[in-house]
């Protein structure tokens, strides 16, 4: 079948190759603005961590590092299954495309489930910023300077505000991505992708890899904060 007669071909392009380049470029532009979006949060994190290193250290040590590390491994595996799904699409292997995409959805769902468990821990220990925030849960008693202790207890809310903003925004991207992957998997099951046309699988993969990379930065920044000198 000629690329100009393919069912997915949009006629304002010269051919499917040009159409794929436009779709991929569009996704890269979207990812670029998402980097700017997350960049503001990363910038705020850098400023406030420099201003309140003790608060960030004690705040991070109430996070569940084993769960965070496990979730990191889960997302890395989901990137692998997504890449294998794209590879299967390029070869036109319908059942493999669906299988790898569903595996990606499963791993993404595991990640979100673990985040729910972590969030529940913060609510249970009153570590959600607001009137009920309880800084005594952070065990800052080792700070000998009373003024620094009071300052760090107040600043701990900034850490948790950034924690919920950054991880929550990341989770929102995953919540959006999972239905998209399911839709792509449904189209793959109908045989709509093959060697000639599979750009929707590729650009969805780009989106998912971006989400995974963001977490690779979030995990050490939020969970693995060393004790300040």
VEXDRENPA-774604 format. One record per residue (C-alpha): residue in three letters; chain; z, x, y. Coordinates in pm, 1 decimal, padded with zeros to 6 digits. Layout:
<nodes>
+-----+---+----------+----------+----------+
|   r | c |        z |        x |        y |
+-----+---+----------+----------+----------+
| ALA | A |        Z |        X |        Y |
...
+-----+---+----------+----------+----------+
</nodes>
This chain:
<nodes>
+-----+---+----------+----------+----------+
|   r | c |        z |        x |        y |
+-----+---+----------+----------+----------+
| UNK | A |  00000.0 |  00000.0 |  00000.0 |
| UNK | A | -00094.8 |  00136.6 |  00342.4 |
| UNK | A |  00200.2 |  00202.8 |  00573.2 |
| UNK | A |  00040.5 | -00025.6 |  00833.0 |
| UNK | A |  00045.3 | -00312.2 |  00580.9 |
| UNK | A |  00398.3 | -00260.0 |  00452.3 |
| UNK | A |  00615.9 | -00576.8 |  00492.0 |
| UNK | A |  00870.5 | -00382.3 |  00700.2 |
| UNK | A |  00610.1 | -00234.5 |  00933.7 |
| UNK | A |  00648.9 | -00331.1 |  01301.5 |
| UNK | A |  00306.1 | -00341.1 |  01461.9 |
| UNK | A |  00386.1 | -00173.4 |  01793.9 |
| UNK | A |  00417.6 |  00154.0 |  01600.0 |
| UNK | A |  00125.3 |  00357.4 |  01470.9 |
| UNK | A |  00266.9 |  00386.7 |  01119.7 |
| UNK | A |  00590.4 |  00380.1 |  00917.5 |
| UNK | A |  00657.4 |  00747.6 |  00991.4 |
| UNK | A |  00661.5 |  00683.0 |  01364.8 |
| UNK | A |  00874.7 |  00373.3 |  01309.4 |
| UNK | A |  01127.2 |  00578.0 |  01112.1 |
| UNK | A |  01143.7 |  00843.9 |  01384.1 |
| UNK | A |  01215.1 |  00578.0 |  01647.5 |
| UNK | A |  01488.5 |  00416.9 |  01435.2 |
| UNK | A |  01651.4 |  00753.3 |  01361.9 |
| UNK | A |  01635.9 |  00855.6 |  01727.7 |
| UNK | A |  01797.3 |  00524.3 |  01823.9 |
| UNK | A |  02084.8 |  00587.4 |  01583.9 |
| UNK | A |  02136.1 |  00939.2 |  01720.2 |
| UNK | A |  02150.1 |  00797.8 |  02074.6 |
| UNK | A |  02410.0 |  00545.1 |  01956.9 |
| UNK | A |  02614.2 |  00821.0 |  01790.4 |
| UNK | A |  02594.1 |  01028.9 |  02110.8 |
| UNK | A |  02750.0 |  00749.6 |  02316.1 |
| UNK | A |  03013.2 |  00698.0 |  02046.2 |
| UNK | A |  03101.1 |  01067.3 |  02075.2 |
| UNK | A |  03151.0 |  01014.3 |  02448.1 |
| UNK | A |  03365.6 |  00708.4 |  02370.0 |
| UNK | A |  03590.9 |  00895.9 |  02128.2 |
| UNK | A |  03574.8 |  01198.9 |  02356.6 |
| UNK | A |  03780.4 |  01015.2 |  02619.2 |
| UNK | A |  04054.8 |  00956.0 |  02364.4 |
| UNK | A |  04041.2 |  01315.9 |  02245.8 |
| UNK | A |  04065.6 |  01428.8 |  02608.0 |
| UNK | A |  04371.5 |  01209.2 |  02667.7 |
| UNK | A |  04524.7 |  01344.2 |  02347.6 |
| UNK | A |  04474.5 |  01705.3 |  02462.2 |
| UNK | A |  04632.6 |  01639.3 |  02802.1 |
| UNK | A |  04938.9 |  01454.5 |  02675.8 |
| UNK | A |  04998.0 |  01684.7 |  02381.0 |
| UNK | A |  05006.9 |  01974.7 |  02626.0 |
| UNK | A |  05252.0 |  01786.1 |  02848.4 |
| UNK | A |  05478.4 |  01661.2 |  02567.3 |
| UNK | A |  05451.2 |  01898.2 |  02268.0 |
| UNK | A |  05796.7 |  01809.5 |  02130.4 |
| UNK | A |  05727.8 |  01435.5 |  02133.7 |
| UNK | A |  05397.5 |  01485.7 |  01953.6 |
| UNK | A |  05555.5 |  01713.9 |  01694.6 |
| UNK | A |  05837.5 |  01475.3 |  01606.7 |
| UNK | A |  05605.3 |  01175.5 |  01621.3 |
| UNK | A |  05359.9 |  01332.7 |  01377.5 |
| UNK | A |  05633.5 |  01415.1 |  01128.9 |
| UNK | A |  05699.1 |  01047.0 |  01077.8 |
| UNK | A |  05343.3 |  01001.5 |  00951.6 |
| UNK | A |  05275.7 |  01001.0 |  00579.2 |
| UNK | A |  05087.0 |  01328.4 |  00531.9 |
| UNK | A |  05014.6 |  01277.6 |  00156.9 |
| UNK | A |  04856.5 |  00937.6 |  00229.4 |
| UNK | A |  04661.4 |  01083.9 |  00519.8 |
| UNK | A |  04537.1 |  01370.2 |  00302.1 |
| UNK | A |  04443.4 |  01129.1 |  00024.1 |
| UNK | A |  04251.1 |  00915.9 |  00272.3 |
| UNK | A |  04070.1 |  01227.2 |  00392.8 |
| UNK | A |  03958.4 |  01299.8 |  00036.9 |
| UNK | A |  03853.9 |  00935.6 | -00004.6 |
| UNK | A |  03631.2 |  00950.2 |  00304.0 |
| UNK | A |  03476.6 |  01280.8 |  00201.0 |
| UNK | A |  03389.5 |  01121.7 | -00134.5 |
| UNK | A |  03244.6 |  00819.2 |  00047.5 |
| UNK | A |  03015.1 |  01052.6 |  00242.5 |
| UNK | A |  02897.6 |  01195.2 | -00089.6 |
| UNK | A |  02826.0 |  00850.9 | -00237.9 |
| UNK | A |  02646.0 |  00750.0 |  00082.4 |
| UNK | A |  02429.5 |  01062.9 |  00066.3 |
| UNK | A |  02350.8 |  00992.3 | -00299.2 |
| UNK | A |  02254.1 |  00638.1 | -00201.9 |
| UNK | A |  02010.1 |  00770.5 |  00057.3 |
| UNK | A |  01869.4 |  01014.1 | -00198.4 |
| UNK | A |  01823.2 |  00731.9 | -00449.6 |
| UNK | A |  01644.7 |  00526.8 | -00184.1 |
| UNK | A |  01404.4 |  00812.4 | -00116.3 |
| UNK | A |  01322.2 |  00814.4 | -00489.3 |
| UNK | A |  01294.5 |  00435.8 | -00508.0 |
| UNK | A |  01568.9 |  00396.4 | -00772.6 |
| UNK | A |  01689.5 |  00046.3 | -00697.0 |
| UNK | A |  01994.5 |  00024.6 | -00923.8 |
| UNK | A |  02117.2 |  00366.9 | -00816.3 |
| UNK | A |  02087.6 |  00273.4 | -00448.7 |
| UNK | A |  02299.1 | -00035.6 | -00503.5 |
| UNK | A |  02550.7 |  00149.3 | -00720.1 |
| UNK | A |  02608.7 |  00432.0 | -00473.4 |
| UNK | A |  02628.5 |  00196.3 | -00175.8 |
| UNK | A |  02882.6 | -00023.7 | -00352.9 |
| UNK | A |  03081.3 |  00288.0 | -00439.7 |
| UNK | A |  03080.4 |  00375.1 | -00068.9 |
| UNK | A |  03206.8 |  00027.1 |  00015.7 |
| UNK | A |  03480.4 |  00058.8 | -00246.0 |
| UNK | A |  03598.2 |  00394.5 | -00110.0 |
| UNK | A |  03588.6 |  00265.3 |  00246.8 |
| UNK | A |  03797.0 | -00034.8 |  00141.1 |
| UNK | A |  04050.0 |  00196.4 | -00025.7 |
| UNK | A |  04077.7 |  00390.2 |  00298.9 |
| UNK | A |  04140.0 |  00073.8 |  00500.1 |
| UNK | A |  04394.0 | -00050.1 |  00248.4 |
| UNK | A |  04592.4 |  00271.8 |  00279.9 |
| UNK | A |  04577.5 |  00246.6 |  00658.9 |
| UNK | A |  04730.7 | -00100.5 |  00633.2 |
| UNK | A |  05017.0 |  00049.7 |  00431.7 |
| UNK | A |  05065.6 |  00320.8 |  00693.6 |
| UNK | A |  05056.4 |  00071.7 |  00979.8 |
| UNK | A |  05312.0 | -00147.4 |  00803.5 |
| UNK | A |  05547.2 |  00152.3 |  00781.8 |
| UNK | A |  05524.4 |  00195.9 |  01158.5 |
| UNK | A |  05601.1 | -00171.6 |  01220.1 |
| UNK | A |  05890.5 | -00163.7 |  00974.1 |
| UNK | A |  06043.7 |  00139.8 |  01149.4 |
| UNK | A |  05982.1 |  00001.0 |  01499.8 |
| UNK | A |  05743.4 |  00279.2 |  01594.0 |
| UNK | A |  05486.5 |  00053.8 |  01760.2 |
| UNK | A |  05481.9 |  00117.4 |  02137.1 |
| UNK | A |  05651.1 | -00159.2 |  02331.4 |
| UNK | A |  05992.4 | -00306.4 |  02399.3 |
| UNK | A |  06101.3 | -00274.9 |  02035.3 |
| UNK | A |  06008.5 |  00094.8 |  02004.1 |
| UNK | A |  06296.9 |  00288.4 |  01843.8 |
| UNK | A |  06276.3 |  00661.7 |  01918.5 |
| UNK | A |  06591.5 |  00725.8 |  01711.5 |
| UNK | A |  06371.1 |  00696.7 |  01401.4 |
| UNK | A |  06207.1 |  01026.4 |  01495.7 |
| UNK | A |  06525.0 |  01233.8 |  01451.0 |
| UNK | A |  06491.3 |  01445.1 |  01765.7 |
| UNK | A |  06858.8 |  01544.9 |  01762.7 |
| UNK | A |  06763.9 |  01910.2 |  01710.4 |
| UNK | A |  06640.3 |  01919.9 |  02072.3 |
| UNK | A |  06944.4 |  02071.7 |  02243.3 |
| UNK | A |  06843.8 |  02012.7 |  02604.3 |
| UNK | A |  06954.3 |  01653.2 |  02695.0 |
| UNK | A |  06688.1 |  01621.6 |  02964.9 |
| UNK | A |  06412.4 |  01737.2 |  02727.7 |
| UNK | A |  06545.1 |  01503.9 |  02457.2 |
| UNK | A |  06531.2 |  01201.1 |  02687.1 |
| UNK | A |  06184.5 |  01300.6 |  02806.7 |
| UNK | A |  06055.5 |  01349.4 |  02451.2 |
| UNK | A |  06197.9 |  01015.9 |  02333.3 |
| UNK | A |  06011.6 |  00836.2 |  02611.6 |
| UNK | A |  05693.3 |  01038.2 |  02558.1 |
| UNK | A |  05691.2 |  00955.1 |  02185.4 |
| UNK | A |  05542.5 |  00617.6 |  02278.3 |
| UNK | A |  05243.2 |  00799.4 |  02425.3 |
| UNK | A |  05187.1 |  00972.9 |  02092.9 |
| UNK | A |  05198.3 |  00647.0 |  01900.0 |
| UNK | A |  04980.2 |  00473.3 |  02158.3 |
| UNK | A |  04715.3 |  00737.7 |  02099.3 |
| UNK | A |  04773.3 |  00722.6 |  01723.5 |
| UNK | A |  04708.0 |  00348.4 |  01708.1 |
| UNK | A |  04421.0 |  00364.1 |  01958.0 |
| UNK | A |  04238.1 |  00645.9 |  01780.0 |
| UNK | A |  04297.2 |  00541.0 |  01420.7 |
| UNK | A |  04250.9 |  00173.6 |  01508.2 |
| UNK | A |  03915.9 |  00237.2 |  01675.8 |
| UNK | A |  03812.2 |  00448.2 |  01378.9 |
| UNK | A |  03915.5 |  00171.3 |  01138.3 |
| UNK | A |  03719.1 | -00081.2 |  01346.4 |
| UNK | A |  03405.5 |  00127.9 |  01299.0 |
| UNK | A |  03465.7 |  00119.6 |  00923.9 |
| UNK | A |  03526.6 | -00256.5 |  00926.7 |
| UNK | A |  03190.1 | -00296.3 |  01100.6 |
| UNK | A |  03017.5 | -00047.3 |  00870.9 |
| UNK | A |  03122.3 | -00198.6 |  00538.6 |
| UNK | A |  02940.3 | -00535.2 |  00586.6 |
| UNK | A |  02632.7 | -00345.7 |  00706.0 |
| UNK | A |  02633.8 | -00134.3 |  00388.7 |
| UNK | A |  02673.8 | -00450.7 |  00178.7 |
| UNK | A |  02373.7 | -00603.8 |  00358.2 |
| UNK | A |  02169.8 | -00288.5 |  00294.0 |
| UNK | A |  02278.1 | -00296.9 | -00072.8 |
| UNK | A |  02163.3 | -00659.2 | -00099.4 |
| UNK | A |  01823.7 | -00566.4 |  00044.5 |
| UNK | A |  01804.1 | -00272.9 | -00195.0 |
| UNK | A |  01872.0 | -00506.4 | -00489.0 |
| UNK | A |  01574.9 | -00716.0 | -00373.5 |
| UNK | A |  01358.0 | -00406.1 | -00395.7 |
| UNK | A |  01294.3 | -00367.6 | -00023.7 |
| UNK | A |  01341.1 |  00010.4 | -00017.4 |
| UNK | A |  01144.3 |  00287.6 | -00179.6 |
| UNK | A |  00985.4 |  00627.3 | -00113.6 |
| UNK | A |  00756.2 |  00480.5 |  00152.3 |
| UNK | A |  01023.1 |  00287.7 |  00344.9 |
| UNK | A |  01400.5 |  00343.1 |  00336.3 |
| UNK | A |  01492.8 |  00421.1 |  00697.5 |
| UNK | A |  01762.8 |  00146.6 |  00714.1 |
| UNK | A |  01949.7 |  00326.2 |  00436.2 |
| UNK | A |  01915.6 |  00659.5 |  00615.7 |
| UNK | A |  02034.1 |  00540.4 |  00956.8 |
| UNK | A |  02323.4 |  00351.9 |  00798.3 |
| UNK | A |  02412.1 |  00677.7 |  00625.8 |
| UNK | A |  02408.3 |  00858.5 |  00961.6 |
| UNK | A |  02651.2 |  00603.2 |  01100.9 |
| UNK | A |  02883.9 |  00635.6 |  00802.0 |
| UNK | A |  02880.3 |  01015.7 |  00813.8 |
| UNK | A |  02971.5 |  01000.3 |  01182.5 |
| UNK | A |  03270.2 |  00778.4 |  01106.1 |
| UNK | A |  03379.8 |  01019.2 |  00833.9 |
| UNK | A |  03348.9 |  01321.7 |  01064.2 |
| UNK | A |  03564.2 |  01153.8 |  01327.7 |
| UNK | A |  03842.2 |  01118.9 |  01070.3 |
| UNK | A |  03807.9 |  01487.4 |  00977.7 |
| UNK | A |  03917.6 |  01560.2 |  01336.2 |
| UNK | A |  04179.0 |  01283.9 |  01355.9 |
| UNK | A |  04370.6 |  01389.5 |  01045.8 |
| UNK | A |  04475.2 |  01740.0 |  01158.6 |
| UNK | A |  04519.8 |  01636.9 |  01522.5 |
| UNK | A |  04753.5 |  01347.4 |  01443.8 |
| UNK | A |  04916.8 |  01447.7 |  01116.4 |
| UNK | A |  04938.2 |  01827.5 |  01113.9 |
| UNK | A |  05101.3 |  01914.5 |  01446.4 |
| UNK | A |  05295.4 |  02243.1 |  01428.1 |
| UNK | A |  05639.6 |  02279.1 |  01582.3 |
| UNK | A |  05611.3 |  02397.3 |  01944.5 |
| UNK | A |  05763.4 |  02732.7 |  02038.7 |
+-----+---+----------+----------+----------+
</nodes>
